[in-house]
Amino acid sequence: MNQVLRKRLARDLKSNFGRYLALTMLIALGIYMIVGIVGMSEVVLQGTENQKSVTFVEDGQFSVFLPLSEKEIAELSENNTVIESMFYTDLQAADGSKLRMMKNRKQIDLIQLDEGRLAETNGECVLEKRYAAVHALHCGDTVTAAGTEFTITGIGSTPDYDQPIAAFSDVAVESSHFGLIFVTESQYQQIRDTTSQKAEEYVYAYRLGDGMTSDKLKQKIKDFDFDYTKVNDKYFRQTIDEILDKKKEMQDGIRDLYSGSQELSDGLAELENYGTDLKDAADQLFDAYLKQAESTLAALGKDITLTKENYAQELDKAVEELDYRSLRELKEALDGVKAFADGIGEYKDGVGEAYSGSQELSDGVGELKKETNKLLDEIFEIDIDNLISFITAEDNIRIAAAAGDVIMNKNVGLIAGLVVLVLFTYVISVFVIHQIEKEAPVIGALYSLGVKKKDLLLHYITLPVVIAFAGGLIGMIIGFSPAGIDTLASSTYDYYSVPHFAMVYPAYLFIYSLILPPVISGIVNTIVINKKLSQTALSLIKNEQKASSYRQVNLKSKNFIRVFQIRQMLREYRSAAAVIAGMMVCMLLSDISLDCAVMCQAVKTDNLADTHYEYMYLYKYPEDTAPRNAETAYLETLSIPCFDYTLDVSVMGLNPNSRYFEARPAKSKNKVVINNSLHERFKLNPGDTFTLNDATGDMNYTFTVDAIAQYSVGFAVFMDIDSMRELFGQEEDYFNAAYSDTALDIDEGRLYAVTTKADIEKSAGVFVDMMLPMVITLLSISLLIFCVVMYLMMGVMIDRSASGISLMKIFGYRPNEIRKLYLNGNTLIIALGALICIPVSKMIMDALYPSFIANVACGMNIRFPWYLYLGIYGVVMIGYFVINFLLIGKINKITPAEVLKNRE
Amino acid sequence: MFLEVNNIKKSYGSDASYIQVLKGVTTSVRQGQMCVIQGTSGSGKSTLLNCIGGLDTMDSGSVKIDGKEIFGLSPAALSDYRRDYLGFIFQFYNLVPNLTVRENIQVCQYLTGNPLDLEDLLETLGLTEHQNKFPAQLSGGQQQRCAIARALIKNPRLLLCDEPTGALDSKTSRDILILLEKVNQTYGTTMLIVTHNNSIKNMVHKVIIIKDGLIKQDYENSALIPAAELEDL
C-alpha cells in the first residue's frame, strides 16, 4: 500500500511544484547562511590553528632597549626555547604610507606566501598582502621606501601580524597607511647603515622549550645586567639621568650635611682644647697674683699662704689691720683675675658640652645619611633592566585576530540556524495540515478500510522530510561552494592579513545540514500531523470541524465585513502565527545588520564630533614643562573584561576646565567620569562601581561613576589630574599627553605617537566600509525570507478558503469585495504584528548585541532614529502589499466550480 | 414567462474526451412557480441548473430571466446577475464553517440594498435560538435551513436548489420541502429544484425530466400534493 501511496507524493509534488520549490529554497537559503557563516568561522579557526605548526607561531614577544648579547640569547635558549630577533624599522613609502621593514624569518612566525618567493638579494622584498591588495601591487611590481626601490618577489602574511596594525593602541587596520616588507638581512642592514631612519625597535619572538614559561623567561631577561648608558635613545638616557640626578642631589645634600656636622664637631673639639689651655693660663695668672699678694703681705710682715679659697678673707683682714691701699687694690685685682679664671672655666665647660652635642649631632646625621640613602635607593629604585615590553601570544591582539573575530559568528550562526529551521519546518507543517484537512474524507475512508495511522503518518511526513533534506543538501552544497564560505570569508580576508585558508568540511556541519533539517521537519510535522490523524474515521469522512477550533468568540461588531475578517483571522491563526514568527525571525536578522550599520556610522560620526583637538601627542619620555599652546593630560591604559575578552580603557587625568574634553571630574581618587561608550556597553550609571585592571602592575582599581561625559573614542575614564597623579604615584606636574589645535614642536624621539583628528576620522570610517556588504546581504536575505514566508502562508490561507471564496463568487461578490473579506484582514495582522515585532526584536537584539562585539573596544550606540523605525515598518507594509497584489491573482483563479464539486 | 431557456447546448472536453451534456434544451418557467428538474446521474440536470445560474457558460442557446439575456455576458456581468437575481441552495449546505448562523445569513444580506428582515427570517425558519451557533453545532436540517435563510435574505427573483434534500433523512427532507413550499407561498419566489428524488415532483407546479441531455418530459402538475403528504422521500 505504501508503494501505491508513494505515487501520490510525486503527483502532489508535481501539482504543487512551485510551492514546494519555494519551501525547498527557503530551507536552502537558511542552511546556506548557516553553513556559510559557521563554515567560514571554522575555516578561519582551523586554518589559524593549523597555521601555528606550519609557521611556528610565537608564544610571545618582547622588546628591549639594547640587543641581547650572544651569551644572553644562549642563556634564554636553554631547554630548547627558541629566540629569534624580529627587529624592525619603519620606513616611509613614496605615497606617505608606513612600511615596517623586517628581515626574512628563519624559525618563528615564518612568512606564508600567497604567491612568489622570499627576497633573496638586495632590492627584493616580500610585501604584506593587505597592503599589496589595497595598493594594487603584485609580484614583479616595485615599491619605493626610504629612497630604495624594492622589487616585489612575493606577497604573503605572517602570523604575528594577523591584524596588521602599526601599534597595539591602533583601533583598526588601515592597510592603506601601514604594511610590512620582508627583506634579506643584508638589505636590512644596508638601509640601516646608509639611510637616516628612525630608531630600530629591538623585538624578539620566542617559542618556549621544555619546562620554560613566559614568566620565567621574562624574569631571566630582567635579571640580565644592563648598562643604560649604552642605550641609543637619548631621551631614555636623559630620563634615567634626570631621575638619578635627583637622587644624587638628595644624597649630596645629606652628605654635605653630614660633613658639616662633622666639621662642627671637629671645630668644637679644637675649641675645647684651646679652652683648657686658656683655663690653665687663667689659673696660672691667678696663682701669680696670689704669689704677688703673698710677697706684699710678707713685705708687710704678714707671712700668709694665700689660696683661692682664703685670699679674700686674709686680704680683707690684712687691709683692716694694716690699712694698706695696695693690699686693697691687690685684692680687687685678685677678685678680677679669679672672676676671669672662673669665666674661662665656664667657657671651657660650655665648649665641652657643645662638643659632646656636636658629636651626637654628627652621629645623628650619620644615621640620617645611612637611612636616607637606603630610602633613596628604595624610592629611586628604577629597577633598570633591558626589558621595554613583554607580551604573550594570548595577549597579543595582532596574533590570531581573525580567529578571535569569527568565534562569536560560529556560536551565533548555530543558534540562529536552529531558530530558522524550526520556523521553516513549522511553515511546512501548515501546508501539510492543510493537505490533510483537504483530504480528510479520503483519509477517513482509508482508516475505515483498515489502513493504520502510522502508515499515513509516515506518508504525510515523507514529503516534508524530503523537502527539508533537499533544501539542506542544496544549501550545504552552495554553502560550501565558493559562493558560500568564500564569499562570506571575503570580509575576513579583506581586513585581516591571513593566508587563504584551506576549505574545511566539519562533520557536524554535514549533520547540521543533512540530518538536522529532516529530523526537525520530521519531529515538528509528526507532532502537528499526529493530532490531525488521530480523529476517528467517521469524523474524518464527514470532515467534521470542531466548533471550538474556530474560537467561539462573541463578536459584537455590527460591521459585517469586519466580523468576517475577524472570523477569518481566527480561523487562520496557525498561518498567521507562522507569518508573525517569520516576521520576528526576519526582524532579528535585519536588526543584526541595522544595529551594525547604525553602530558603525555612529562610531564614524561621533568619534569625529567628539574629537575637539587637532593633534594628540603621546609621550614616551615626558618633558618637565608643557609645550606652548598645548593642554596637557596624564594617560594610563588599564583594561576591563568583556565576555572572554579584555578591552583597553584609557584613564585620562585632565586639568580643570579642559577645553578639549567635556568631562569635569571631581578631585577624587575614585570618583570618576566615564565616557558614553563605557556607559553604553557596560550599562554603567552614576553611583555604579566598576573595576579596571592594570596587567603590567597586576593591580586592580575600583572606581565609582560620578557622571557620564560625551566622548565616543574608545573607552575612557576621566579623573582630576592631580588625583590621578596621586593614585598612580606620579609627581606633581607629571603629564604624558598633550592636546592642541596646531602642530607642536616636540622632538619625535620623545613620543610614542602623534594622532591627528584626520587619523581618527579615517580609522573610524573603516568599519562602515568593511561591514557594508554584510549589512546589505543580511537585509536582503531577511526581506526575501519574509516575503516568501508571507506569500506561502497567505497562499495557504487562500487555499483553505477556496471553497468559501468560490461560494462568494457564486453569490455575486465582486473581486474587490472578496479581497476585502479574505485578504484585507491580513493587513491588520501584518500591521499589528509589525508594530509588536519591530520593537520586541530590537529589544532582543539590543540585549544580545554586546556579545557580538565583545572583542571591540568601542561604544555601542545602536539607537535607531525614529525615521528608521518608520522605514522598517514601511518596508514591511510595502512587502505585504506587494505579496497581497500577487495573491489577488490566486484568488481570481478560484472559480465557482470549487463549490459545485461538493456534491454527490 | 419569467424564465426562458432556449436550445441550450453545452459540452465538455475535446477530441477523445469530448462529451455533449446538453444537446439543445428548451423550456420555460412562470414567475412564482416551483419547478423540479429531474433525471438520473449524468443526465445533465445540474449542468442545466449551472447554465441558468450563470455558473457555467453555454456553448449556444439563450437564457432569459425576466427578459434579461445572460448568454454571452462577461464573468463580471454574470456575477452581478447572480447577485441581483438569484439565490442558491446546495446539497451539502456550503455554509461558511467559521461564521455563526446569523453571520452566514448576513453574507447574502450584505449583497442587497433591500433585504428581508433578518429576525423575521430567523423566526420563520426556526433558527432564532440557533443564530449564534456555528454550523458544526447544527444538525443537517438546521444547516439546510440556515442555507435557505441565506439564500432568501436578499429576496431573490429565482431560487436555484441543487439536491436540497440529498444529504438529509426523510423526515428532515420533508421539513425542508415544507419550508420551501411555505417560502414559495409566502414570498412568491420562483424555484428551480434539481433532484433525483421522484416524490418531489408531486408537490411542484412544473416538472422537467431530462435524459441524455434532452428534455424528455416537460409538464405542469394539475394536482399538487402538499409536501407534508409526500411519501417515499
Contacts between the chains, C-beta under 8 A, distances in Angstrom:
chain1	res1	chain2	res2	distance
A	544	B	136	6.4
A	545	B	97	5.1
A	545	B	136	5.2
A	546	B	136	6.4
A	547	B	133	7.5
A	547	B	134	4.4
A	547	B	136	4.5
A	547	B	137	4.9
A	550	B	97	6.7
A	550	B	98	4.1
A	550	B	134	6.0
A	550	B	136	8.0
A	552	B	134	6.9
A	554	B	132	7.2
A	560	B	103	7.4
A	560	B	106	4.9
A	560	B	107	7.8
A	560	B	109	7.4
A	560	B	110	5.1
A	561	B	110	7.5
A	563	B	99	8.0
A	563	B	103	6.1
A	563	B	106	7.8
A	564	B	99	7.0
A	564	B	103	7.2
A	564	B	107	7.7
A	567	B	96	8.0
A	567	B	98	4.8
A	567	B	99	5.6
A	567	B	103	7.1
A	568	B	98	7.1
A	570	B	98	6.8
A	571	B	97	7.9
A	571	B	98	4.3
A	803	B	94	7.2
A	804	B	96	5.3
A	807	B	94	5.5
A	807	B	96	7.1
A	808	B	107	7.5
A	809	B	79	6.5
A	810	B	53	7.7
A	810	B	55	6.4
A	810	B	82	6.4
A	810	B	88	5.8
A	811	B	82	6.7
A	811	B	83	6.9
A	811	B	88	7.1
A	811	B	107	6.8
A	811	B	108	5.7
A	811	B	111	6.3
A	812	B	79	5.2
A	812	B	80	6.4
A	812	B	81	7.6
A	812	B	82	4.2
A	812	B	83	2.5
A	812	B	84	7.2
A	812	B	86	7.6
A	812	B	111	5.8
A	813	B	79	7.5
A	813	B	83	7.5
A	813	B	111	7.1
A	814	B	76	7.5
A	814	B	79	6.5
A	814	B	80	7.8
A	814	B	83	7.9
A	815	B	76	8.0
A	896	B	55	4.8
A	897	B	55	7.4
A	897	B	56	7.9
A	899	B	90	6.9
A	899	B	94	5.5
A	900	B	46	7.7
A	900	B	50	6.7
A	900	B	55	6.5
A	902	B	90	7.2
A	902	B	91	7.8
A	902	B	92	5.3
A	902	B	94	6.5
A	903	B	46	7.4
A	903	B	90	7.1
A	903	B	91	4.9
A	903	B	92	6.6
A	903	B	162	6.7
A	903	B	163	6.6
A	903	B	166	7.5
A	904	B	91	6.5
A	904	B	163	7.2
A	904	B	166	5.9
A	904	B	167	7.7
